[in-house]
Amino acid sequence: MSERYSKEKKVGEGTYAVVYLGKQLETGRNIAIKEIKTGGFKDGLDMSAIREVKYLQEMSHENIIELVDVFSTKDNLNLVLEFLPSDLEVILNNKKITILPSDIKSWMLMTLRGLHHCHRNSILHRDLKPNNLLISPTGYLKIADFGLARSLGTPNENLTSNVVTRWYRAPELLFGARHYTVAVDMWAVGIIFAEMMLRTPYLPGKDDLDQITVTIQALGTPTEDNWPGVSTLPGYNNLTVFPKPSRNELRNRFPAATESALDLMNSMTVLDPSKRFDTTKALLSKYFTESPSPTDPQELAEKTNKRD
Ligand code: ADP
Protein backbone atom coordinates (compact mmCIF):
# COMPACT_ATOMS: atom_id res chain seq x y z
CA MET A 1 0.00 0.00 0.00
CA SER A 2 1.31 3.41 -0.86
CA GLU A 3 1.70 5.70 2.15
CA ARG A 4 0.04 8.49 0.19
CA TYR A 5 -3.40 6.87 0.18
CA SER A 6 -5.71 5.12 2.59
CA LYS A 7 -7.97 2.34 1.43
CA GLU A 8 -11.40 2.41 3.09
CA LYS A 9 -13.95 0.03 1.66
CA LYS A 10 -14.65 -2.03 -1.39
CA VAL A 11 -17.11 -0.30 -3.73
CA GLY A 12 -17.11 -2.47 -6.81
CA GLU A 13 -15.66 -5.34 -8.71
CA GLY A 14 -14.94 -5.36 -12.42
CA THR A 15 -13.74 -7.99 -14.85
CA TYR A 16 -10.13 -7.71 -13.83
CA ALA A 17 -10.05 -5.45 -10.79
CA VAL A 18 -11.47 -4.64 -7.40
CA VAL A 19 -12.31 -1.01 -6.72
CA TYR A 20 -11.99 0.63 -3.29
CA LEU A 21 -12.95 4.00 -1.90
CA GLY A 22 -9.88 5.66 -0.46
CA LYS A 23 -8.43 9.00 0.52
CA GLN A 24 -5.45 10.97 -0.68
CA LEU A 25 -3.91 11.56 2.76
CA GLU A 26 -2.20 14.84 1.92
CA THR A 27 -5.37 16.54 0.68
CA GLY A 28 -8.17 14.49 2.26
CA ARG A 29 -9.65 14.08 -1.22
CA ASN A 30 -11.77 11.00 -1.93
CA ILE A 31 -10.25 8.75 -4.56
CA ALA A 32 -10.97 5.35 -6.05
CA ILE A 33 -8.23 2.72 -5.98
CA LYS A 34 -8.60 0.21 -8.78
CA GLU A 35 -6.54 -2.75 -7.70
CA ILE A 36 -5.51 -5.00 -10.54
CA LYS A 37 -4.19 -8.41 -9.69
CA THR A 38 -0.94 -8.96 -11.51
CA GLY A 39 -0.04 -12.21 -9.72
CA GLY A 40 -1.54 -14.83 -11.99
CA PHE A 41 -1.66 -12.71 -15.13
CA LYS A 42 -2.54 -14.41 -18.36
CA ASP A 43 -2.58 -12.74 -21.76
CA GLY A 44 -5.22 -10.09 -22.23
CA LEU A 45 -5.81 -9.25 -18.63
CA ASP A 46 -2.58 -7.34 -18.27
CA MET A 47 -3.19 -5.58 -21.58
CA SER A 48 -6.43 -4.07 -20.23
CA ALA A 49 -4.53 -2.50 -17.36
CA ILE A 50 -1.74 -1.26 -19.57
CA ARG A 51 -4.19 0.25 -22.03
CA GLU A 52 -6.19 1.92 -19.32
CA VAL A 53 -3.09 3.57 -17.86
CA LYS A 54 -1.65 4.54 -21.21
CA TYR A 55 -4.80 6.15 -22.59
CA LEU A 56 -5.85 7.88 -19.39
CA GLN A 57 -2.38 9.38 -19.03
CA GLU A 58 -2.66 10.86 -22.49
CA MET A 59 -5.95 12.60 -21.79
CA SER A 60 -7.11 15.33 -19.48
CA HIS A 61 -10.67 16.53 -19.91
CA GLU A 62 -13.55 17.38 -17.58
CA ASN A 63 -15.67 14.64 -19.16
CA ILE A 64 -13.06 11.88 -18.92
CA ILE A 65 -12.19 10.21 -15.64
CA GLU A 66 -8.94 11.54 -14.16
CA LEU A 67 -6.12 9.12 -13.48
CA VAL A 68 -4.55 10.67 -10.38
CA ASP A 69 -1.66 8.27 -9.87
CA VAL A 70 -0.42 4.73 -10.45
CA PHE A 71 1.52 2.66 -7.94
CA SER A 72 2.40 -0.96 -7.57
CA THR A 73 2.52 -3.25 -4.59
CA LYS A 74 3.86 -6.79 -4.40
CA ASP A 75 0.91 -8.46 -6.14
CA ASN A 76 -1.05 -5.59 -7.60
CA LEU A 77 -1.01 -2.69 -9.95
CA ASN A 78 -3.09 0.13 -8.48
CA LEU A 79 -4.75 2.87 -10.46
CA VAL A 80 -5.71 5.90 -8.40
CA LEU A 81 -8.74 7.49 -10.04
CA GLU A 82 -11.01 10.34 -9.09
CA PHE A 83 -13.90 8.95 -7.04
CA LEU A 84 -17.17 8.98 -8.96
CA PRO A 85 -20.02 7.73 -6.80
CA SER A 86 -22.71 7.13 -9.42
CA ASP A 87 -23.20 6.19 -13.03
CA LEU A 88 -25.80 6.65 -15.71
CA GLU A 89 -27.09 3.10 -15.43
CA VAL A 90 -27.86 3.57 -11.73
CA ILE A 91 -29.61 6.86 -12.48
CA LEU A 92 -31.68 5.51 -15.37
CA ASN A 93 -32.76 2.53 -13.26
CA ASN A 94 -33.81 4.64 -10.29
CA LYS A 95 -37.44 5.33 -11.07
CA LYS A 96 -37.65 7.83 -8.21
CA ILE A 97 -35.59 10.24 -10.29
CA THR A 98 -37.53 12.30 -12.83
CA ILE A 99 -35.45 12.81 -15.95
CA LEU A 100 -36.22 15.89 -18.03
CA PRO A 101 -35.35 16.42 -21.71
CA SER A 102 -32.86 19.09 -20.59
CA ASP A 103 -31.13 16.54 -18.31
CA ILE A 104 -30.73 14.11 -21.20
CA LYS A 105 -29.33 16.94 -23.31
CA SER A 106 -26.77 17.74 -20.63
CA TRP A 107 -25.62 14.09 -20.33
CA MET A 108 -25.45 13.80 -24.13
CA LEU A 109 -23.39 16.99 -24.36
CA MET A 110 -20.94 15.82 -21.70
CA THR A 111 -20.66 12.34 -23.26
CA LEU A 112 -19.99 13.77 -26.72
CA ARG A 113 -17.48 16.33 -25.43
CA GLY A 114 -15.53 13.63 -23.60
CA LEU A 115 -15.70 11.35 -26.63
CA HIS A 116 -14.65 14.17 -28.94
CA HIS A 117 -11.51 14.51 -26.84
CA CYS A 118 -10.83 10.74 -27.09
CA HIS A 119 -11.31 10.72 -30.85
CA ARG A 120 -9.19 13.84 -31.35
CA ASN A 121 -6.44 11.94 -29.59
CA SER A 122 -7.06 8.95 -31.89
CA ILE A 123 -8.40 6.82 -29.07
CA LEU A 124 -11.41 4.56 -29.60
CA HIS A 125 -13.20 3.74 -26.36
CA ARG A 126 -14.90 0.57 -27.68
CA ASP A 127 -17.01 -0.11 -24.58
CA LEU A 128 -19.41 2.79 -24.16
CA LYS A 129 -22.51 1.94 -22.12
CA PRO A 130 -24.46 3.70 -19.35
CA ASN A 131 -22.50 1.84 -16.67
CA ASN A 132 -19.21 3.30 -17.97
CA LEU A 133 -20.50 6.88 -17.89
CA LEU A 134 -19.76 7.82 -14.31
CA ILE A 135 -21.23 10.81 -12.50
CA SER A 136 -19.28 13.07 -10.13
CA PRO A 137 -20.71 14.54 -6.92
CA THR A 138 -20.92 17.87 -8.78
CA GLY A 139 -23.00 16.42 -11.59
CA TYR A 140 -20.28 16.03 -14.21
CA LEU A 141 -20.49 12.99 -16.45
CA LYS A 142 -17.13 11.33 -17.09
CA ILE A 143 -16.26 8.56 -19.50
CA ALA A 144 -14.54 5.72 -17.63
CA ASP A 145 -13.20 2.19 -18.11
CA PHE A 146 -10.64 2.42 -20.88
CA GLY A 147 -9.67 -1.24 -20.50
CA LEU A 148 -10.84 -2.00 -24.03
CA ALA A 149 -9.71 1.23 -25.67
CA ARG A 150 -7.48 1.19 -28.75
CA SER A 151 -5.40 3.62 -30.67
CA LEU A 152 -6.56 4.48 -34.18
CA GLY A 153 -3.01 5.02 -35.40
CA THR A 154 -2.51 2.04 -37.66
CA PRO A 155 -5.11 1.82 -40.43
CA ASN A 156 -4.25 -1.60 -41.83
CA GLU A 157 -3.98 -3.46 -38.60
CA ASN A 158 -6.70 -6.00 -37.91
CA LEU A 159 -8.81 -5.24 -34.88
CA THR A 160 -11.00 -7.65 -32.96
CA SER A 161 -14.72 -7.32 -33.57
CA ASN A 162 -15.53 -8.75 -30.16
CA VAL A 163 -15.75 -5.36 -28.48
CA VAL A 164 -18.51 -3.18 -27.03
CA THR A 165 -21.07 -4.74 -24.70
CA ARG A 166 -23.59 -6.47 -26.94
CA TRP A 167 -26.55 -4.07 -26.70
CA TYR A 168 -24.40 -1.12 -27.78
CA ARG A 169 -22.54 -2.93 -30.55
CA ALA A 170 -22.57 -1.31 -33.99
CA PRO A 171 -23.72 -3.38 -37.00
CA GLU A 172 -20.20 -3.50 -38.53
CA LEU A 173 -19.03 -5.24 -35.34
CA LEU A 174 -22.02 -7.60 -35.37
CA PHE A 175 -20.94 -8.65 -38.87
CA GLY A 176 -17.36 -9.19 -37.74
CA ALA A 177 -15.59 -6.22 -39.39
CA ARG A 178 -11.86 -6.16 -38.60
CA HIS A 179 -11.40 -2.57 -39.72
CA TYR A 180 -13.57 -0.04 -38.01
CA THR A 181 -13.48 3.53 -36.84
CA VAL A 182 -14.79 6.07 -34.35
CA ALA A 183 -18.21 5.22 -35.81
CA VAL A 184 -18.46 2.24 -33.39
CA ASP A 185 -18.41 4.66 -30.45
CA MET A 186 -20.93 6.95 -32.16
CA TRP A 187 -23.36 4.05 -32.58
CA ALA A 188 -23.08 3.24 -28.88
CA VAL A 189 -23.82 6.88 -27.97
CA GLY A 190 -26.87 6.84 -30.25
CA ILE A 191 -28.19 3.72 -28.53
CA ILE A 192 -27.50 5.24 -25.09
CA PHE A 193 -29.39 8.38 -26.19
CA ALA A 194 -32.39 6.19 -27.05
CA GLU A 195 -32.08 4.41 -23.69
CA MET A 196 -32.10 7.72 -21.81
CA MET A 197 -35.37 8.66 -23.51
CA LEU A 198 -36.98 5.24 -23.09
CA ARG A 199 -35.47 4.52 -19.66
CA THR A 200 -35.08 0.97 -20.75
CA PRO A 201 -32.43 -0.61 -23.02
CA TYR A 202 -33.23 0.06 -26.69
CA LEU A 203 -31.77 -3.02 -28.40
CA PRO A 204 -31.43 -5.72 -25.73
CA GLY A 205 -30.29 -8.77 -27.73
CA LYS A 206 -30.22 -12.04 -25.81
CA ASP A 207 -27.14 -13.38 -27.59
CA ASP A 208 -24.93 -12.29 -30.49
CA LEU A 209 -27.25 -13.67 -33.17
CA ASP A 210 -30.34 -12.21 -31.52
CA GLN A 211 -28.54 -8.86 -31.38
CA ILE A 212 -28.46 -8.79 -35.19
CA THR A 213 -32.18 -9.63 -35.34
CA VAL A 214 -33.16 -7.02 -32.76
CA THR A 215 -31.00 -4.38 -34.48
CA ILE A 216 -32.29 -4.91 -38.02
CA GLN A 217 -35.90 -5.13 -36.86
CA ALA A 218 -35.56 -1.78 -35.11
CA LEU A 219 -33.36 0.10 -37.57
CA GLY A 220 -33.62 -1.74 -40.88
CA THR A 221 -31.52 -4.36 -42.65
CA PRO A 222 -28.18 -3.37 -44.15
CA THR A 223 -28.04 -4.10 -47.88
CA GLU A 224 -25.64 -3.24 -50.70
CA ASP A 225 -28.05 -0.38 -51.53
CA ASN A 226 -27.91 1.42 -48.20
CA TRP A 227 -24.38 0.27 -47.25
CA PRO A 228 -22.10 -0.53 -50.20
CA GLY A 229 -19.65 -3.28 -49.24
CA VAL A 230 -21.63 -4.70 -46.34
CA SER A 231 -22.01 -8.10 -48.02
CA THR A 232 -18.23 -8.60 -47.96
CA LEU A 233 -18.12 -8.54 -44.14
CA PRO A 234 -17.28 -12.01 -42.76
CA GLY A 235 -20.43 -12.43 -40.65
CA TYR A 236 -22.91 -11.05 -43.20
CA ASN A 237 -25.49 -13.56 -44.42
CA ASN A 238 -28.65 -13.20 -46.36
CA LEU A 239 -30.95 -11.57 -43.89
CA THR A 240 -34.65 -10.88 -43.86
CA VAL A 241 -35.01 -7.38 -45.22
CA PHE A 242 -36.68 -5.05 -42.72
CA PRO A 243 -37.29 -1.47 -43.85
CA LYS A 244 -35.71 1.53 -42.19
CA PRO A 245 -38.25 2.84 -39.65
CA SER A 246 -40.38 5.71 -40.95
CA ARG A 247 -40.32 9.08 -39.26
CA ASN A 248 -43.77 8.41 -37.83
CA GLU A 249 -42.66 5.09 -36.43
CA LEU A 250 -39.74 6.85 -34.68
CA ARG A 251 -42.05 9.55 -33.33
CA ASN A 252 -44.22 6.83 -31.83
CA ARG A 253 -41.22 5.10 -30.31
CA PHE A 254 -39.91 8.32 -28.74
CA PRO A 255 -43.00 10.44 -28.07
CA ALA A 256 -41.14 13.01 -25.96
CA ALA A 257 -38.34 13.61 -28.49
CA THR A 258 -38.22 16.78 -30.55
CA GLU A 259 -37.60 16.61 -34.30
CA SER A 260 -33.95 17.63 -33.77
CA ALA A 261 -33.50 14.98 -31.09
CA LEU A 262 -34.78 12.36 -33.55
CA ASP A 263 -32.52 13.76 -36.29
CA LEU A 264 -29.48 13.45 -34.05
CA MET A 265 -30.37 9.93 -32.94
CA ASN A 266 -30.96 8.90 -36.55
CA SER A 267 -27.60 10.33 -37.63
CA MET A 268 -25.71 8.43 -34.93
CA THR A 269 -27.43 5.13 -35.73
CA VAL A 270 -27.01 5.12 -39.52
CA LEU A 271 -26.24 1.52 -40.52
CA ASP A 272 -23.36 2.41 -42.87
CA PRO A 273 -20.51 3.53 -40.56
CA SER A 274 -19.06 5.84 -43.22
CA LYS A 275 -22.30 7.86 -43.19
CA ARG A 276 -22.69 7.98 -39.42
CA PHE A 277 -22.16 11.33 -37.63
CA ASP A 278 -18.86 11.90 -35.86
CA THR A 279 -18.58 13.85 -32.59
CA THR A 280 -18.03 17.17 -34.38
CA LYS A 281 -21.19 16.87 -36.43
CA ALA A 282 -23.17 15.66 -33.43
CA LEU A 283 -22.00 18.54 -31.25
CA LEU A 284 -22.95 21.04 -33.96
CA SER A 285 -26.44 19.62 -34.37
CA LYS A 286 -29.52 21.76 -33.85
CA TYR A 287 -30.54 19.62 -30.87
CA PHE A 288 -27.90 21.35 -28.73
CA THR A 289 -28.89 24.89 -29.66
CA GLU A 290 -32.65 24.61 -29.57
CA SER A 291 -34.60 25.00 -26.34
CA PRO A 292 -34.54 23.65 -23.67
CA SER A 293 -30.90 24.34 -22.87
CA PRO A 294 -28.92 21.56 -21.15
CA THR A 295 -29.37 21.31 -17.38
CA ASP A 296 -26.50 22.74 -15.38
CA PRO A 297 -24.36 19.94 -13.84
CA GLN A 298 -24.89 21.42 -10.36
CA GLU A 299 -28.64 21.11 -10.80
CA LEU A 300 -28.24 17.56 -12.09
CA ALA A 301 -26.19 16.76 -8.98
CA GLU A 302 -28.98 17.96 -6.73
CA LYS A 303 -31.43 15.54 -8.24
CA THR A 304 -29.08 12.55 -8.56
CA ASN A 305 -27.36 12.89 -5.17
CA LYS A 306 -30.53 12.66 -3.14
CA ARG A 307 -31.56 9.48 -4.93
CA ASP A 308 -31.65 7.29 -1.82
P1 ADP B 1 -16.49 -2.84 -15.07
O1 ADP B 1 -17.71 -3.12 -14.22
O2 ADP B 1 -16.84 -2.24 -16.39
O3 ADP B 1 -15.51 -3.99 -15.16
P2 ADP B 1 -14.57 -1.33 -13.45
O4 ADP B 1 -13.67 -2.49 -13.35
O5 ADP B 1 -13.99 -0.06 -13.99
O6 ADP B 1 -15.83 -1.61 -14.31
O7 ADP B 1 -15.23 -1.01 -12.05
C1 ADP B 1 -16.01 -1.90 -11.31
C2 ADP B 1 -16.99 -1.14 -10.41
O8 ADP B 1 -16.28 -0.32 -9.48
C3 ADP B 1 -17.87 -0.17 -11.17
O9 ADP B 1 -19.04 -0.78 -11.65
C4 ADP B 1 -18.17 0.89 -10.14
O10 ADP B 1 -19.23 0.48 -9.27
C5 ADP B 1 -16.91 0.94 -9.30
N1 ADP B 1 -16.01 2.00 -9.76
C6 ADP B 1 -15.14 1.97 -10.80
N2 ADP B 1 -14.46 3.11 -10.94
C7 ADP B 1 -14.91 3.92 -9.96
C8 ADP B 1 -14.59 5.28 -9.56
N3 ADP B 1 -13.69 6.00 -10.22
N4 ADP B 1 -15.23 5.78 -8.51
C9 ADP B 1 -16.17 5.04 -7.83
N5 ADP B 1 -16.51 3.79 -8.16
C10 ADP B 1 -15.89 3.22 -9.20
Residues whose N, C-alpha, C, O or C-beta is under 5 A from the ligand:
A	BS01	ADP	V11 G12 E13 G14 T15 A17 V19 A32 L81 E82 F83 L84 P85 D145
